Amino acid sequence: MARIDRLQHTVDQTRDDIIVNFATTDRVERTARGAVDDVLTTTEIMRVMQPQIMRLQSDVEQLKDAS
């Protein structure tokens, strides 16, 4: 009976280790997906801002030339 108790304890520890490892892996995957989403959003914002910045640069240059 003592051997079964020792084996059960080992099985419980292994199960707990697996649960912790899977939970950690899930968290890392969620964090990575969030980072990818952030990069995609930032890229889209920068893509839209680039023409705006170029127009503003052109306007500033025109104002400098007019003064």
N, C-alpha and C positions, 0 to 999 in steps of 0.2 A: 504494500500500500504506500509506503514511503517513496518508493521509486516512481509510482504513478504521480504522487504529489510533486516530486522534483521535475518530472517530465512536463506536467501541467504548467508549472511555473516557467519552465523554459519556453513552452509553446506560447504562454501569455506574453512573455517578454518579446518573443519574436513577432507576435501579432502587433504588439504596441509599437515596436520599431518600424514595422511595415506601414502602419497607420501614420506615424509621424513622417516617414519618408514620402509617402504619397501626398500628405497634406502640404509638405514643403514644396514638392514638385508642382502641385496645383497652384500654390501661391506664386512660385517663380514664373510659371506659364502665364498667369493672369497679369503679373507685373510686366512681362515681356510684351504681351498683347497690348497692354496700356501704353507702353513705350512706342510701339509701332504705330498705334493710333495717334499718339502725340506728334510723331514725326510726320505722318501723313497730313495731319491738320496744319502743322506749321509749314510744311511744304506748300500746301494749297494757299495759305495766307501770303506767303512770300511770292508765290506765282502771281497773285492778284496785285500785290503791292508794287512789284517791279515796274509795271507800266506807269503806275501813279507816280512813283519816284522819278522816273525818267521824264514825265510831263512836268513835274515840279522843277526838276533841274533845268529843263528847257525854259520854263517861265522865269526862273531866277536869272538865267543867262540873258534872256531878252530884257529883263529889268536892268541888269548891269549895263548892257549895251545902250539902253535908252537914257541912262543918266550921264 
